[in-house]
Amino acid sequence: MIRDTAFEAALIEAIGRGLPLVPRPYAEIAASLDRSEQEVIDGIGRIMMRGDLKRFGVVVRHRKLGYRANGMVVWNIPDSRVDKLGCCISRYPFVTLCYQRPRRPPAWPYNLFSMIHGRDRDAVIDQVAQIVRQQSLQDIEHEVLFSPRCFKQRGAAYRRGNHFEPAATGYASTDA
């Protein structure tokens, strides 16, 4: 595998600023780097295959889309069922994140987390009730944790070293 360090460093810097909102964002990035669209796509693939870039995704600013309530649903799922139920819960269109974390007993028995955004709190509560009903989770302990404020969302920032590492990121709160 050919490694073009200067190009890959410039590519990571370019995608770290966010993809341009155009029909062909890789072509636009390619033009800014004096490369072809395919070179950009291949470069991102190489960087990801090596593990220098772990995830490549979208930061959705849900409040700008009219979703004013965001509830993190924490579930105390039996370990034998957490994989299956996590997959089921993640398939609901209103669930934007779903992941497993270790329990922290005795104060924190929850091991599955799912984020639901809704137009208001009642909408989120109704969606949680739908999951409970459809997945037969009436006997499963869970809580819906609503955020009292919104934090600035942004993608990961990387700094140069011997290889790219995540830079420290800060969060700035804004009024909810």
C-alpha positions in Angstrom: 0.0 0.0 0.0 1.5 3.3 -1.1 1.4 6.0 1.7 1.4 9.6 0.5 1.9 11.3 3.9 1.7 14.9 2.7 -1.5 14.2 0.7 -3.1 12.2 3.5 -2.3 14.9 6.0 -3.9 17.5 3.8 -6.8 15.2 3.2 -7.4 14.6 6.9 -7.2 18.4 7.4 -9.7 19.0 4.6 -12.3 16.5 5.7 -11.9 17.6 9.3 -13.4 20.9 8.4 -16.5 19.1 7.2 -17.6 18.0 3.7 -18.8 20.7 1.4 -22.6 20.7 1.0 -22.5 20.1 -2.8 -23.6 17.2 -5.0 -20.0 15.9 -5.3 -18.1 16.8 -2.1 -15.1 14.6 -2.8 -14.7 16.2 -6.2 -14.6 19.7 -4.5 -12.1 18.5 -2.0 -10.0 17.0 -4.8 -10.0 20.3 -6.7 -8.8 22.1 -3.6 -6.0 19.6 -3.2 -5.1 19.4 -6.9 -6.0 15.7 -7.0 -8.7 13.6 -8.7 -12.0 12.7 -7.0 -10.9 9.0 -7.1 -7.6 9.8 -5.4 -9.6 11.5 -2.5 -11.9 8.5 -2.2 -9.0 6.1 -2.3 -7.0 8.2 0.2 -9.9 8.2 2.7 -10.2 4.4 2.3 -6.5 3.9 3.0 -6.6 6.2 6.0 -9.6 4.3 7.4 -8.1 0.8 6.7 -5.0 1.7 8.6 -7.1 2.9 11.5 -5.8 6.5 11.4 -9.4 7.6 11.0 -11.9 5.5 12.9 -15.2 6.9 11.9 -16.5 9.0 9.1 -20.0 10.3 9.7 -22.4 13.2 10.0 -23.0 15.6 12.8 -26.7 16.4 12.7 -27.8 19.6 14.3 -31.2 18.3 15.4 -32.4 21.6 17.0 -32.0 23.4 13.6 -34.3 20.7 12.2 -37.0 21.4 14.8 -36.2 18.6 17.3 -36.2 20.4 20.6 -36.2 17.4 23.0 -33.4 14.8 23.1 -33.7 11.9 25.5 -31.0 9.4 26.3 -32.8 6.2 27.2 -30.7 4.1 29.6 -31.7 0.4 29.8 -30.8 -2.3 32.3 -30.9 -5.2 29.8 -29.9 -8.7 30.9 -26.4 -9.4 29.5 -27.7 -12.4 27.6 -30.2 -10.2 25.7 -28.3 -7.0 25.2 -26.8 -7.7 21.8 -30.2 -8.8 20.3 -32.2 -5.9 21.9 -29.5 -3.4 21.0 -29.8 -4.4 17.4 -33.7 -4.2 17.5 -33.7 -0.8 19.2 -31.2 0.7 16.9 -33.4 -0.1 13.9 -36.2 2.3 15.0 -36.0 5.4 12.7 -36.2 7.8 15.6 -33.2 6.2 17.4 -30.1 8.1 16.4 -27.5 6.3 18.6 -27.6 2.9 20.4 -24.6 1.5 22.2 -23.6 -0.8 25.0 -21.5 0.5 28.0 -20.4 -1.3 31.2 -22.6 -1.1 34.2 -21.3 0.9 37.2 -23.0 -0.8 40.2 -24.5 -0.1 42.6 -25.5 3.4 41.5 -25.6 2.8 37.7 -27.1 -0.6 36.6 -27.7 0.5 33.0 -25.8 -1.1 30.1 -27.6 0.0 26.9 -28.0 3.6 25.8 -30.2 4.9 23.0 -30.7 8.5 21.9 -34.1 9.7 20.7 -34.7 13.2 19.4 -38.3 14.5 19.3 -40.1 17.7 18.6 -40.9 17.8 22.3 -40.7 15.7 25.4 -44.1 14.0 24.9 -43.0 12.8 21.5 -39.8 11.2 23.0 -41.8 9.6 25.8 -44.3 8.2 23.2 -41.4 6.7 21.1 -39.9 5.1 24.2 -43.3 3.6 25.0 -43.5 2.2 21.5 -40.2 0.5 21.9 -41.2 -0.9 25.3 -44.5 -2.2 23.9 -43.2 -3.6 20.6 -40.1 -5.3 22.2 -42.0 -6.5 25.3 -39.7 -4.6 27.7 -42.3 -3.8 30.3 -40.2 -5.6 33.0 -36.9 -3.9 31.9 -35.7 -1.1 34.1 -35.1 2.1 32.1 -35.0 5.8 32.4 -35.3 8.7 30.0 -32.7 11.4 30.7 -33.4 14.8 29.0 -30.7 17.3 28.5 -31.4 20.7 30.0 -29.0 22.4 27.6 -27.5 21.9 24.2 -23.7 21.5 23.7 -21.9 22.6 20.6 -21.5 19.7 18.2 -18.6 19.2 15.9 -16.6 16.4 14.4 -13.3 15.2 15.7 -10.2 17.4 15.4 -6.9 15.8 14.6 -3.4 17.1 15.3 -0.2 16.1 13.5 2.4 14.0 15.2 4.1 10.8 14.1 0.6 9.8 13.1 -2.7 11.6 13.5 -4.2 11.6 16.9 -7.5 13.1 18.2 -6.9 16.5 19.6 -8.5 17.6 22.8 -11.9 18.9 22.1 -14.0 21.3 24.2 -17.7 21.5 24.5 -19.5 24.8 24.8 -23.0 24.9 26.1 -25.7 26.9 24.6 -29.2 27.6 25.8 -31.6 24.7 25.1 
